[in-house]
């Protein structure tokens, strides 16, 4: 078996005006596809390419391949983007258990958003900003490159279950927002799929 590009769950233009059609098309069909191609090439003739991608990246510490860093970067890219597409949708509302937990952990929704934006803005270079669940606690963290909290602290900077993540690589926003990362971060609140985030929180 080999990994394949997941179908885009909506049209490339459906997140306008917050995320533009051209960026979404390139991001999905070019960047994400490249991570998949590279992952498949690294795992060629191995026994690991039949694992669900989230399982694969959680087992990087025990997987024996020649290009371990390449696998971390590219399998991470596949996992991160597969999640990213599912947590984008206009018109959903934060409610339920996730809302209560955010308020309990951060004091208010406004404080949570402010902290998330601060972490995303202060992360240097390429990476991701995450809302992570660890046991009953929610926290915000950034990871470099295509690292994911599922990789664990031995490989990534943080360990836990990602509820959602924001891609802060420039390829995710540069065509529309250029160097204005903060505008891209603000736009994220208009397109986050709180229904999917709630489902992952209750998982």
PyMOL commands that set and color helices and strands:
alter all, ss='L'
color gray80, all
select helices_A, chain A and resi 21-42+53-58+68-86+96-106+109-122+149-151+170-172+174-177+181-191+194-202
alter helices_A, ss='H'
color red, helices_A
select strands_A, chain A and resi 127-134+137-144+161-167
alter strands_A, ss='S'
color yellow, strands_A
deselect
rebuild
show_as cartoon
